[in-house]
Amino acid sequence: MPSGLSKGSQSLRPSTTCLQQDNTKRWKSTRSAPLPVLKRFNVRGSKPAPVAPALVSRDPPTPFDPVQVDTEIQDLHRRKQLILSTRAIPSEDDILEFLQACERVAKKLAGSSGSSREIETSQTPNSAILALDEQDGPRTQESAVKSLQLSRQKRIDLLSNILYEVLVHPPVFISPSVLSSYITIQSLLHRPATFPTIFHLYATKPVPQADSKSWPPTYTTPNPHKIQSAIPKPVADLALDTAISTKDLHLALSTIETTVCAPAFRRSKIFRRALPPLTGLALTPAAAYALSSQLAHYQTTMDIPFARGVAFAGILAYVGFTATIGMVAITTANDQMDRVTWAQGMPLRERWLREEERAMIDRVAGAWGFRDASRRGEEEGEEWEGFKEWVGTRGMVLDRVELMEGME
C-alpha cells in the first residue's frame, strides 16, 4: 500500500460488488437503446468520412430451402421440355420470363451456405428424384456438410444445363436481352464454360422466320460481321470476370476472342465512337464557309472576298490542327496500360480500334501473374509461356523490359 494513503481513505473507494451492480444496471438500460452513429473525420477534420454501407446495415441472407429449390428446378425442367417439344417459335417475352425464373433460383443457390437447417432438410423426396443425394443412413456433421455441398453443386449443374439446352434450341432467337440474362445467371452459378459457344451462336445462329407456316420453320443465316452481332461491352466484361474467377486461362482467352476480337465489335466501335466526330469533321468546311462569310462583313480593312478566304483558311487550319493533335493524344495514351503494351510499329488506328482487346488481355495477365510489381517477369511454367507467346501473336508485348519497375 502506498504510504500516502491511510486506511480511512480506503473506504472512499467503491467496492467491486457495487461496481458490478452499477455496470449491470447500465447494461440493462442501454441494451434496448439504439447504438449511436459514430462520425469519422479525415485528417483535416473538415468533412466526415463516408461509412461503408455494409457496416451500416447487414441484411440477413435469403434462407436456402432445398425442398423449395428442388421444386422450382423441377418446374423449370418441365418448362424446358415444353419449349423443346412445342412446334412453335417461342417469343422473346416467354424466353425472358423463363430466364427470370432461372435467375431467382440461381440467386438462392449462389447465396446458400452449409447451415444446420440445410443439413436437416437436405433429404427430401424431390432431392431423391433429382438424384441430388447419394448416401442414406446416419451421417456425421462433417459428412453431412460435404454431402450438402455436393448436392448444391449438382443443383447448380442441372440448372446450368437447363439454361444451355434452351438457348441452343434452334427456334430460340438469342436477342441482346436474352444474352445478357444468360450471362448474368451463369455468372451467378460460376459456370462460364459455355460462354464462347453462346457468343459464337449470338453472331452465327440462324434466325427463324416468324411468318413461316411449315415446321420446322425456315431460317435465315445472319451476317456475323454486322454491327447487331457485336457483343455488348458490359456483357463481355462480366463474362471475362467470371472466367478469371474460375482460374481457366484457355476459357478467358476464348472469351476475349469471341467478344472484343470479333469484327462485329470493331465495326460497332467505329459506328458508335468514330462516326459522330467524322461526320462533324466532314461538315466543318460548309460550317466554316458560312461562318467566314458572316465574319467578312465585320471588318473594313480588306475586301469581303479576300477576308472571307482568310477567315475560311484560319478556321479550317485551327480545326484540322486541333483534331490531329487530339487524335494523336488519344491513340498514343498509355497511362491505362499495366503489363501489356503495344509492339513497335503498330498503327495508331489499330491501337485505338483494339484498345478493349488489349485491356482485357492486360486484366488476364494481372490475374495470372505475380501481384507484386517487383516480381513481374519471374513467372514460369508452360501455361504462362504459352500465354506470353499468344500475346505476341496479337501484336502486343507482355512485360516490356524498358517499362518495368527499376529498368528505366
Long-range contacts (C-beta under 8 A, 24 or more apart in sequence): 61-111, 61-113, 62-107, 62-108, 62-111, 63-117, 64-108, 64-109, 64-111, 64-112, 64-113, 64-115, 64-118, 65-121, 66-118, 66-121, 66-122, 66-124, 66-126, 66-127, 66-132, 66-151, 67-121, 67-124, 67-126, 69-105, 69-108, 69-109, 69-155, 70-124, 70-126, 70-127, 70-129, 70-130, 70-132, 70-155, 71-126, 72-101, 72-104, 72-105, 73-105, 73-130, 73-155, 73-158, 73-159, 73-162, 74-126, 74-129, 74-130, 75-101, 76-101, 76-102, 76-105, 76-159, 76-162, 77-158, 77-162, 80-162, 80-165, 80-166, 83-166, 83-169, 83-172, 84-165, 84-166, 84-169, 87-215, 88-171, 89-171, 89-173, 89-208, 89-210, 89-212, 89-217, 90-171, 90-172, 92-173, 92-175, 92-177, 92-178, 95-166, 95-172, 95-173, 95-178, 96-177, 96-178, 96-181, 98-166, 99-163, 99-178, 99-181, 99-182, 99-185, 100-181, 102-159, 102-162, 102-163, 102-185, 103-181, 103-184, 103-185, 103-188, 105-159, 106-159, 106-185, 106-188, 106-189, 107-188, 109-152, 109-155, 109-156, 109-159, 109-188, 109-189, 110-188, 110-189, 110-190, 112-152, 114-145, 114-148, 114-149, 118-148, 119-144, 119-145, 119-148, 122-147, 122-148, 122-151, 127-151, 130-154, 130-155, 130-158, 156-189, 156-190, 156-191, 157-191, 159-189, 160-186, 160-189, 160-191, 160-194, 164-194, 164-198, 167-198, 167-201, 168-197, 168-201, 170-205, 170-206, 170-208, 170-216, 170-219, 171-208, 171-216, 171-217, 173-205, 173-207, 173-208, 174-198, 174-201, 174-202, 174-205, 176-232, 179-231, 179-232, 179-235, 180-232, 180-234, 180-235, 183-235, 183-238, 183-239, 183-242, 184-238, 186-242, 187-238, 187-239, 187-241, 187-242, 190-242, 190-245, 190-246, 192-239, 192-242, 192-243, 192-246, 192-248, 192-251, 192-255, 193-248, 193-251, 195-239, 195-242, 195-243, 195-251, 195-254, 195-255, 195-258, 196-251, 196-254, 196-255, 196-257, 196-258, 199-231, 199-239, 199-255, 199-258, 199-259, 200-258, 202-229, 202-231, 203-229, 203-262, 203-264, 224-262, 224-263, 224-264, 225-263, 225-264, 225-267, 226-264, 226-267, 227-264, 227-267, 227-268, 227-271, 228-264, 229-262, 229-264, 230-262, 230-264, 230-265, 230-267, 230-268, 231-258, 231-259, 231-260, 231-262, 231-264, 231-265, 233-260, 233-356, 235-259, 236-260, 236-356, 236-360, 240-360, 240-363, 240-364, 244-363, 244-364, 244-367, 249-364, 249-368, 249-383, 249-387, 252-364, 252-367, 253-364, 253-387, 253-390, 256-357, 256-360, 256-361, 256-364, 259-360, 260-354, 260-356, 260-357, 260-360, 261-357, 265-356, 266-353, 266-354, 269-353, 269-356, 270-353, 277-323, 281-319, 281-323, 284-315, 284-316, 284-319, 285-316, 288-312, 288-315, 288-316, 288-319, 291-315, 337-362, 338-362, 338-365, 338-366, 339-365, 339-366, 339-369, 339-376, 339-398, 339-399, 340-365, 340-391, 340-396, 340-397, 340-398, 341-396, 341-397, 341-400, 341-403, 342-395, 342-396, 342-397, 343-392, 343-395, 343-396, 343-397, 346-395, 350-395, 354-395, 357-394, 358-396, 361-391, 361-394, 361-396, 365-391, 365-398, 373-405, 374-405, 374-406, 376-404, 376-405, 377-401, 377-404
